[in-house]
Amino acid sequence: MKDENLSFLYEEIERLRESMHETAKRNGLFHEETVRISQILDYLIVQYQRRIYHIPFDS
């Protein structure tokens, strides 16, 4: 189950990364939609790293 959650999270990160690149090409790096996707992507990457390295979520 844990591996499935990590796989899902990884796939979501990759999907958002591609979406952010397309949005940035279309609208520019500083467009509100690009920034919004980037912020979500940052959050998911941190969650992924915490799970990989077993870092508690309250730190």
N, C-alpha and C positions, 0 to 999 in steps of 0.2 A: 504494500500500500504506500509506503514511504517513497519508494522509487517511482511509483505512478504519479504521486504528487509533484515530485521533482521534475519528472518528464513533462508533466502538464505545464508547470511553471516555466521551464526552459522553452517549450514550444510557444507559450504566450509571449515570452521575452523576444523571441525571434520574430514572431508575427508583428509585434509592436515596433521592433527595430525597422523592419521593412516598411511598415506604415509611416513611421517617422521620416524615413529617407524620402519616400514618395511625396509626403506632405511638404517637406523642406524644399524639394525640387520644384514643386508646383507653387508654393506660397512664400518660400523664403524661410531662413533659419529663425527669424524673430517673430514670425506670425504666431498668433495666439494658439492656434491648433497644433503647430509644431511644438511649441513650448509645453502645452498641456500633455501631449503624448510623451515628450521627453521626461516630464516629471513623473508620470505613471511608470515609465520604463525604469527610471532611477529607483523608484520604490520597489519594483519587482526584482530588480537586480540585487538590491540590498537583502530582500527576503530570501532570494536564492542563495546568496553567499552565507547568510546566517544559518541556513539549513545545511549547507555543504560543510561548513566549519563548526557546526554545533554551537553557535553563539546564542546565548539567551536573548529572547525578544525584549526583555525589560532593560537591557543595558544600552 
